[in-house]
Amino acid sequence: MSNRSTVWIVIASILSLLLAGAAVAEEKSEGPPDNSAMMAAGAPGEHHKHLDRQAGSWDFTAKVWGPMGGDPMESTGTIKATWIMGGRFLQQEITTTIMDMPVQGLAIDGYDNLGKQYVGMWVDNMGTGIMHFEGGCDTSGKVRTMFADTPNPMTGEMMKNKGVTTILNDNSYMYESFMVQPDGTEFKQMELVAKRRQ
């Protein structure tokens, strides 16, 4: 065998060893992907426990103020709040009557682990839009403040809505809705006090 043939055999052997080593290393690194971060991001957590205080069946009384002030309109109704999507979102079905008109509303609230904020939506049988809320809570998790940009039904211009949910105790909570004026002043348009149905 010539020296030249021997050199090529050695080179081929070295290349074979290198390729085999690379293949073994690739096999070791290819195991099942680590999905722990993704699973943690999609799992209910501490803030979902805060929302759980509102789960259940409730009776409420509500006061609604018009833009001109004066005495509020008062109404009563019910709320049925249940967890959906594996405990990730709290769905609240609201039924009441305002000015002799039956009103149905649907709220879905959750906490976005990636966005690090509470999120929510609201629809009802009085309009055709979907209100989208975003916000946070205090350190106790008992006061949640959410904001939404929504068209003014009278003018069509965008206005800011502020909603504050306050957990009063294990069996009652209050929801307040404010219209935020362009100059930052707030007008309280609704107050709802819910008591857990026994």
Buried (B, 14 or more C-beta within 10 A) or exposed (E): EEEEEEEEEEEEEEEEEEEEEEEEEEEEEEEEEEEEEEEEEEEBEEBBEBBBBBBBEBBBBBBBBEEEEEEBEEBEBBBBBEBEEEBBBBBBEBEBEBEEEEBEBBBBBBBEBEEEBBBBBBBBEEEEEEBBBBBBBEEEBBBBBBBBEBEEEEEEEEBBBBBBBBBEEEEBBBBBBBBBEEEEEEEBBBBBBBBBEE
